[in-house]
């Protein structure tokens, strides 16, 4: 445990400290952010005291990513939520911009240190320790994931950065440099296990004892995780961040029972109903969309930011001693489909299908036929067979029945040959809409 005095602090005591930070953050927003002055004024908040404390945060408006992007101008490409002076910024990351103009994420020196501190707590939870060797596949270029690499330095690890798109280099580094751990996306971890098997490389017999996955949902899916652990011969734990809010905010301990909030003291988590926006109590067994609020951010703080991550929450005691809430990401609410009133996450479909290994490869595509979220049953699902496996009507029926039993959804399962779906060295694709 990196900071026992923080990570084992009773959650009720943490909330008291966070309440004071939150009130100061609100005052900071009102003084420096034009977009939040307007949003809060519309909610009847002219001064920070009008909003009360964290117990009343659900009364304040949510923040949508689209709102922030709508304020971008040539003069201010970061947006109207920028609060710090340009001279105080030490880092500006950007998103990939796959849907248009990239979003820029600025940080002051304190912001960056908070990011690294929270990330270091999250990765330390997985069991990596000073003096061990870790290989990473996150690019340290313009993207926020690059900031996570500094957390490995904070932990005293010997870091071997490989980056994306270097499968040969990574396999060679595992063989020659004998690392204790590897950090990569779940999709890439699965791809590497597949490549190693094809080439007769004994990845499961390597020195890698821990695989730390992040960047997309999947690492916590029981069947998918089991396949990763078999392929790598290693324990798999996951971490999760939100680009606009912070890297590796959550990290899973060796109990493998959900990701602890490593960024406690830096962000405040909430749950909402993704359809109505109404608050859901953050309690054991709760489920909903994760909403995050910065508590001491300087550059571009966010208030009640909708992450679009649908999570299950645990607040019961964890044997590791950490007291922060734990979450398991079920999927993205913007990837979710609704079939006759049933919410269906493509990642959940993948987990059900993975239970049919070794007859299937584990790769799927959910192929909705209608535009938008609502779909009529049966929902088309393409399932890739394992190498050398022939299509089998009985197998397709078994997968369809399992999907109905577990997810309560009617599907039309198509078995496709091995190699039908492209592999990826970063994030995987689970949904395929008609052109």
Buried (B, 14 or more C-beta within 10 A) or exposed (E): BBBEEBBEBEBEEBBEBBBEBBBEBBBBBBEBBBBBBEBBEEEEBEEBEBBBBBEEBBEBBBBEBEBBEEBBEEEEBBBBBBBBEEEBBBBBBBBEEEEEEBBBBBBBEBBBBBBBBBBBBBBBBBBBEEEBBBBBBBBBEBBBBBBBBBBBEBBEBBBBBBBBEBBEBBBEBBEEEEBBBBBBBBBBBBBBBBBBBEEEBEBBEBBBBBBBBBBBBBBBBEBBBBBBBBBBBBBBBBBBBBBBBBBBBBBBBEBBBBBBBBBBBBBBBBBBEBEEBEBBEBEEEBBBBBBBBBBBBBBBBBBBBBBBBBBBBBBEEBEBEBBBBBBBBBBBBEBBBBBEEBBBBBBBBBBBBBBBBEBBBBBBBBBBEEEEBEBEEBBBBBBBBBEEBEEEEEBBEBBBEBBBEEBEBBBBBBBBEBEBBEBBBBBBEBBBEEE
